[in-house]
C-alpha cells in the first residue's frame, strides 16, 4: 500500500534588488516571515534576466512604466523565497 503524501501549499516571494542589497533588511524580512508561521523551503539569490521579469510581470507589459520595472528588477540580485505553510494559506499570510 502506498502512503499518501500531504500536499503543502506554497508561494514564491521576491525580495527586490534595493532591499536585497541590505543583509540587515533581508534578515528582518526572513524573521518576520518565520514569525508569521511561514517556512522557507528554498532560498536563492540571483539577478533576474529580461525573460524572467517579463514572465513575472506579464500582466503589466503594456503599462507606461514597464521598461522602468524591467530595468529595476534586473538592476541587482533579488532573493527568491519558496514559502510554505502546513496550516492555512501561505499567500494570504505573506
VMD Tcl script that draws the C-alpha trace (Angstrom):
set ca {
  {0.00 0.00 0.00}
  {1.35 3.39 -0.96}
  {1.49 6.13 1.63}
  {-0.18 9.35 0.60}
  {1.97 12.44 0.83}
  {0.37 15.52 2.27}
  {0.33 18.38 -0.19}
  {1.63 21.53 1.46}
  {0.58 24.78 -0.19}
  {3.38 27.16 -1.10}
  {4.00 30.50 -2.72}
  {7.00 32.33 -4.12}
  {8.13 35.66 -2.75}
  {10.72 38.09 -4.06}
  {12.84 40.46 -2.06}
  {13.57 43.14 -4.63}
  {17.03 44.50 -5.50}
  {17.11 47.60 -3.29}
  {16.05 45.64 -0.21}
  {18.05 42.52 -1.07}
  {21.20 44.67 -1.10}
  {20.87 45.13 2.67}
  {21.64 41.99 4.68}
  {20.04 43.65 7.72}
  {16.76 44.21 5.84}
  {16.79 40.68 4.40}
  {17.31 39.17 7.86}
  {14.44 41.28 9.25}
  {12.12 40.07 6.47}
  {13.15 36.44 7.00}
  {12.49 36.75 10.73}
  {9.05 38.30 10.18}
  {8.27 35.62 7.60}
  {9.07 32.81 10.01}
  {7.27 34.55 12.89}
  {4.15 34.65 10.69}
  {4.19 30.85 10.51}
  {5.72 30.52 7.06}
  {8.51 28.05 6.46}
  {11.25 28.93 3.99}
  {11.73 25.77 1.94}
  {14.07 27.27 -0.63}
  {16.05 30.46 -0.81}
  {18.04 31.63 -3.80}
  {19.87 34.83 -4.65}
  {20.28 35.77 -8.29}
  {19.98 38.54 -10.84}
  {16.83 38.20 -12.95}
  {17.16 38.39 -16.72}
  {14.73 40.13 -19.05}
  {12.76 36.95 -19.76}
  {12.34 36.29 -16.01}
  {10.95 39.77 -15.40}
  {8.65 39.67 -18.42}
  {7.24 36.34 -17.21}
  {6.79 37.59 -13.64}
  {5.07 40.82 -14.64}
  {3.30 39.73 -17.86}
  {0.05 41.42 -16.77}
  {1.83 44.79 -16.67}
  {3.53 44.51 -20.07}
  {1.52 47.28 -21.77}
  {1.91 49.81 -18.94}
  {3.92 53.02 -19.40}
  {6.23 52.13 -16.51}
  {7.04 48.61 -17.73}
  {10.54 49.45 -19.02}
  {11.40 51.09 -15.69}
  {10.16 47.98 -13.91}
  {12.32 45.78 -16.16}
  {15.39 47.92 -15.51}
  {14.78 48.00 -11.76}
  {14.18 44.27 -11.38}
  {17.35 43.49 -13.38}
  {19.44 46.09 -11.52}
  {20.81 43.70 -8.91}
  {20.33 40.44 -7.10}
  {16.93 39.51 -5.71}
  {16.15 36.97 -3.02}
  {13.69 34.31 -4.22}
  {11.87 32.52 -1.42}
  {9.68 29.45 -1.64}
  {7.38 29.73 1.33}
  {5.09 27.04 2.68}
  {2.55 26.79 5.45}
  {1.23 23.49 6.72}
  {-1.96 25.07 8.07}
  {-3.70 27.88 6.21}
  {-2.94 29.88 3.10}
  {0.69 30.95 2.57}
  {-0.33 33.57 0.02}
  {-2.73 35.24 2.45}
  {-0.12 35.09 5.22}
  {2.60 36.57 3.01}
}
mol new
graphics top color blue
foreach p $ca { graphics top sphere $p radius 0.5 }
foreach p [lrange $ca 0 end-1] q [lrange $ca 1 end] { graphics top cylinder $p $q radius 0.2 }
display resetview
